[in-house]
């Protein structure tokens, strides 16, 4: 594990239901004090949320990833929405002409922004 903050975020992201802080430090292989500092940094940056939780009568916290709105640019090529949204065709994405055309349009839009 290279960067404990990135590693902690990956662990938390991998569990949509959340991770107990009392378990996170064990997974990361750090002591509870260092884990608290890591969690504080993630909280301060707004990447995670923390809720109080009692396990076996002992207070701990459940850590979850902060839900953020989707960046629309991830599903748009210029003004065109990714064709897969709402598509009812059962296709192979590698051979989907509509998706390939959309990706081509996305490449053109990105190239124009660079120029």
WORA-V912729 format. One record per pair of residues at least 4 apart in sequence whose ideal C-beta (glycine too) atoms are under 8 Angstrom apart, sorted by the first residue. I is the first residue (numbers start at 1). J is the second residue. Records with the same first field share a line. If there is no record, write none. Layout:
I=J ; J
//
This chain:
1=7 ; 28 ; 29
2=6 ; 7
3=7
4=8 ; 28 ; 30 ; 34 ; 38
5=9 ; 38 ; 41 ; 42
6=10
7=11 ; 28
8=12 ; 24 ; 28 ; 35 ; 38 ; 39 ; 42
9=13 ; 42 ; 47 ; 48 ; 65
10=14
11=15 ; 19 ; 24 ; 27 ; 28
12=18 ; 19 ; 24 ; 42 ; 48 ; 63 ; 64 ; 65
13=65
15=19
16=64 ; 65
17=64
18=51 ; 62 ; 63 ; 64
19=23 ; 24 ; 27 ; 62 ; 63 ; 64
20=24 ; 53 ; 55 ; 60 ; 61 ; 62 ; 63
21=25 ; 35 ; 36 ; 39 ; 50 ; 60 ; 61 ; 62 ; 63
22=26 ; 32 ; 55 ; 58 ; 60 ; 61
23=27
24=28 ; 35 ; 39 ; 63
25=30 ; 31 ; 32 ; 34 ; 35
28=35 ; 38
30=34 ; 35 ; 38
31=35
32=36
33=37
34=38
35=39
36=40
37=41
38=42
39=43 ; 48 ; 50 ; 61 ; 63
40=44
41=45
42=47 ; 48 ; 63
43=47 ; 48 ; 49 ; 50
46=66
47=65 ; 66
48=63 ; 64 ; 65 ; 66
49=63 ; 64 ; 65 ; 66
50=61 ; 62 ; 63
51=61 ; 62 ; 64
52=59 ; 61
53=59 ; 60 ; 61 ; 62
54=58 ; 59 ; 60
55=60
70=74 ; 75
72=76
75=81 ; 82 ; 85
76=80 ; 81 ; 82
77=82 ; 102 ; 103 ; 105 ; 106 ; 108 ; 109
78=105 ; 106 ; 108 ; 109
80=102 ; 105
81=85
82=99 ; 102
83=87 ; 96 ; 98 ; 99 ; 101 ; 102
84=93 ; 96 ; 99
87=91 ; 98
89=96 ; 98
91=95 ; 96
92=96
93=99
96=100
97=101
98=102
99=103
100=104
101=105
102=106
103=107
104=108
105=109
106=110
107=111
108=112
109=113
110=114
111=115
//
